[in-house]
Amino acid sequence: MKKILGITVLAAFIGGAAAIGGYKLFERNQTGNTISEKQNLYFANNPLKVTSAGSTDFVQAAAAVAPGVVHIKTTYSASGKSQGSSSPFDMMEDFFGGGGRQMQRQPRAASGSGVIISQDGYIVTNNHVVENAEKVEVVLTDRRKVEAKVIGRDPNTDLALIKVNATGLPVVKMGNSDNVQVGEWVLAVGFPLDLNTTVTAGIVSAKNRSIGIIGREQQGNEITEEEYREYQRTGKRPERPANTSIESFIQTDAAINPGNSGGALVNANGELVGINSAIASQSGYNQGYGFAIPVNLARKIVDDFMKYGSVKRGYIGVSFVPLSGDEKPADIKTNEISGLYVNDVVAKGGAEAAGLKSGDVIKKVDGVVINDSPDLQERVGRLNPGDKVKLTVLRDGALKDYMVTLRGEPAANSASNTAATKAVEVSKLGATFAPATPAQKSKLGINSGVVVTSVTTGKAFDNIGVEKGLIITKVNGQPVSTVAEVQKALPQTRNGMINMSGVSAQGTFNFSFPAQ
């Protein structure tokens, strides 16, 4: 009898342990560690009623997506952060014809869109929608207003992840942007021009489009006369810092306007294929072409933010020039008119270890033909340090495959980054300055600069809204790299005005103020 009782108790114990373990496993799966896991769970319980990709009836797709697209409202300090208009499309409008930025003293506000990608409040949007915002507020489709926390921002892709403290939210299902085809119907969903949820339709008019908007601040200064003369003499291009931006936009003629930034581009099945980011326009409003970041790239960025709090990007370790039938610079020694010409290989990088050399022409990545930089950058941008990528390279008339192990971002010179640099005051400006480090110059694509390390209240810089952290690159037209050069250039005014050029992660600035 005692033996039977013991066996019964043991069985009950084992059964209870199994039940608890099963519940914990179920609970963990309910939470999910990545966006893909969270979405798989959500849509297993909430399947979409999909339509044909070729259908022109977008009712179901719009109904499925609209609840998961939110209105984002941001506010900025009154002390001079550059927010040139009331739209987070400032960056895009400046590039496509909206004019230069001006220092502002009054508080600024902007608005954009975002896409809910998990029930527990994760929202993907554009970096330029939330960058430098003091407050980020999300207006849900049920009119609730919830303050959001910025989880991570990536200027290299213009993506950001924010989170609100809410549960049970409607989710937009992520699709596969690799499957998007030119000519396919798509919908743009967002809050353009501060209107409520708006859906527009169009087709995909191009893929893998690079327009130079994200990387323009990494391109470096304009070529100098001396550099141009040297180029004419030797045929060698002047060196510039590597451009780490990734542009491989989906181009669409679905109407996209200021305020659509960060909103959803979805296919006819209601699946997210892109995050709307830019418009090609001379007026700042829709004129037929919009650009969206592929969702396959966005998924990697979002997962990195959730796991690590920052993006873990792998690098091949080469710089290259896309080839075309146009006249080539003298230092490109090939007759090829397609592919990526390797003009430099980073020392101790993955490409060097795999055997790539300057003068190689990259023709394929993982078996897929590439003709332009976005073809390579977007695919590599989805990978992590340690991942492998197969490059098919043309060398001496023969194709050969190289397996490259991606490496992390090369560490900048530690002494340059960490050495304490003494700040020197320039009383006339009411500010202190220190030379920009090589790492700062490389990141912003500049060859000169001094950092504003402090600003005195009530003095010149404070009065015009210059803030700590801005890098001054020119004073009265003269490049400056030391405080002594700033002081030397100050008297060289024109019409009694001091003219300065500056740069920050948000863009370039030109401002003037009276010499006193």
Order of alpha helices (4+ residues) and beta strands (2+ residues): alpha-alpha-alpha-beta-alpha-beta-beta-alpha-beta-beta-beta-beta-beta-alpha-beta-beta-beta-beta-alpha-beta-beta-alpha-beta-beta-alpha-beta-beta-alpha-beta-beta-alpha-beta-alpha-beta-beta-alpha-beta-beta
